[in-house]
Amino acid sequence: MNKLKIVIAITLIYLASINASSAMTFDRDYLYNFIKSYVEDNVSLPARGKMEIEVSEIDPRITLQPCLLPLTANIPEKHIGRNVNVKIVCPDEESWQLYIPVQIHTIIPVLVTRMRISKGTLLSNANIEIIFKDNGQIRGTVLTDPKVVVGARTKRNLSQGSAITNQNTCFVCKGEPVNIIAKSAHFEIKSFGIALNDGSLGEIISVRNSKSGRVVQGQVNAINQVIINL
């Protein structure tokens, strides 16, 4: 019996030494990179957007224990802001977990002014450019395609670096000629008119048909052009 106990004890010590030697250890740099990769893979981005991730420093008083199994991660709450808590879990029998605060900055392409621009200025490639800005700093519906914006006019004075938005531009301006396209699934009629008010992309404005004198409602879909869906 004593011999059996000795054999069992030696076996347990041997198995413990195998587990200890096979356990994975992690330093802080590994965890930072692990968390950053997880967030990049699991947080969606807007079209053409970029992401900047700031992982908070892990409390230096915390000792990172080894783990026999690969670490797992998740974001427990539905994050709608820039701050999330990433949960790191060691899923072996002696499980442990950490919550690491992370800041997510979404950077998106935005059209901005190259210089100070006065009210009524015609936008062109010479006075606008694309830069990346933090989504949290943007107000209103921003515009990102120079091809769409070139030819629009500013509705107010804009300082250098101002974002070009629907709120500060008119694609169809009051008193200017407008192309009117009335269309259905089977035909299309083109005519001309005069805008009775300013309109940005997607807005509904009033236009007086130059030939009939009739006032119609159309949706702005391009520079000096409105669509009427029949």
N, C-alpha and C positions, 0 to 999 in steps of 0.2 A: 504494500500500500504506500509506504513512504517513497519507494522508487517511482510509483505512478504519480504521486503528487509532485515529485521533482521534475518528471518529464513534462507534466502539464504546465508547471510554472515556467520551465525553460521555453516551452512552445509559446506561451502567452507573451513572454518577454521578447521572443523572436518576432512574433507577429506585430507586436507594438513597435519594435524597432523598424520593421518593414514599412508600417504605416507612417511612422515619423519621418523616415527617409524619403517616402514618396509624396508627402504633403508638399503642396506648392506654397511658396512664400511670395509676398507682394510688398514692394516698396511704394512710396507715395507717387512717384512718377508713373509707375505702371497703372495705378488706380486712376490718376488724372487722365491718362491716355485712353484707358478702358471706358471711362465715363464719357469722354468727349466723342469717341467713336460710336458709343451707344446712342447718344443724343443725335448725332449726325444721321444715323441710320433710321431713327424712329420719330423724328419731328419733320413734318412736311414743310416745304418751302413754296412761296408763291413763284409764278413763272419768272425765270431769269434771276431769281433772287439768290442771295448768298447768306451764309450764317456765320456769326461770330459767337463762340462759346467761351464763357468764363466760369471755370470750376473753382469753387471756394476752397480755400486752404483747409486741409484736414487738421483738426486739433492735434498739436504736437504731443499732447498727453495721451493720445490714443495709441495703443500698441496694436499693430496689424498682425493678427494671428494667422498661422498657416492654414491651408484648406486642402483637403484631399480631393475635392471635386472642383471643376471650373466654376468661377464666380458667375452669378447671374445678376441682371439689373432690370429695373422697370421704373416707370414714372407712375406712382400710385394714383395721383389725382389728375383730373382733366385740367390741363394747364391752358389758360387762355391769355396769360400775361407773359412777361419776360422772365419770371422767377419760377423755377421748378425744383422739387426735391427728388433726386435720383436715389432709389433704394438699391444698395449693393448687398447681396446675400451670398454667404458661403453655405451651400446646401448639404453639407455632410452631416454626420450624426451629432457632432458638436457644433451645431449651426451658430453663425453669428451674422449680424447685419449692421449696415451703416446707412445713414441718410446724409447725402452730400448736396448742399444747395448749389444750384447752377443758374447762371444768368444767360439767356439766349437773346442775342441781338440779330434781328432779321434785317438784312441790308438789301434794298431793292433798287433797280435802275430808275432814275427820275430825270426828266428834262428840266433844266434850270437855265436861268439867264446868265450869259457870259459877263454882262455889264449892267449898269443901271439903264432901265428902259422906261420911256415915258408912255403915258396913256395914249392909245391909238396907234402904237408902233406895230408895223407888220413884222411878224416873226419869220426868221430865216435861219439858215445854218450858220450865218455870221454872228447872230446874237443869242443862240441857244446851244446847249451841249448836254450830253448825258453824263451824270455822275451817279455814284451809289450812295444812298442815304439810309440812315436808321429808320425803319418803318414807324417806330414810336414817335419820331419827330415830324411826321408828315400829317398834314390836315387836308381834308378834301380829297377829291378824285384826281390823282396825279396822272399825267400823260407821259408816255414813254417812247413813242414812235415819232421821230422827227419828220418822216414822210407824211404823217397825218397832220402834224401841227403847222408845218411851213405854209404860210399864207394866212394864218389866223391873226387877229389883232388883239392887243392887250386892252383890257377894260379899265385898268388903273395903272398908276405908276408902280414899277417893280424895281426893287433893289437888286444888286448883283447877287447871284446865287439863289434867287427866289424860285420855288418850284412852279412849273407851268401846270395849271389846273383848269378844270372846267369853269371854276368860279372866277378866274381872272382873265379869261380869254373869250372871244366870240368868233365862232367859225362862220356864222352869218351875222352881219352887223346891221343894225337898223338903218334903213334908207338905201342900202346897197342892192344891186341886182342879184337875183337868185335863180338858179336852175331848179325847176320843179319837175319831178319825175313821179307821175301817177302810174301805179302798176298793180296788176293782179297776177294770178298764176298763168294767165293766157296772153296778156298783152301789156304794153307799156306806152305811155303817152308823155312826151316831153314838151314843156312850155317854159315861159320866163315870167318873172314877177319881181316885186320889190318887197324886201323884208320890212315888216311893221314893228319889229322889236329885235333885240339881240338874241342870239341863240348859241349855246355851246353844244358840243357833240352829244347826240342822243336826246336833246331837249325838243319839245314841241313848240313851234312858233307860228305866228300869223303871217301870211304872205298874200299880197294883192296880185292877182294874175294880171299881167300887163295888157293882155288882149281882151279879156272879158270884163275886167274890173272887179271880178269876184274875189272875196277874201276867203282863203282856205287855210287849213291847219296842216302843217307838215313837220316831219321829224328831221332834224339836222343830222346828216350822215357823212358830210364832207365839207370842205371849204366852199362856201356860197352855193350849197346844194341841199335841198330837202326832198324827202320821200313821202308820198301819200300812198298808203296801202289801201287798195280798193276791195 
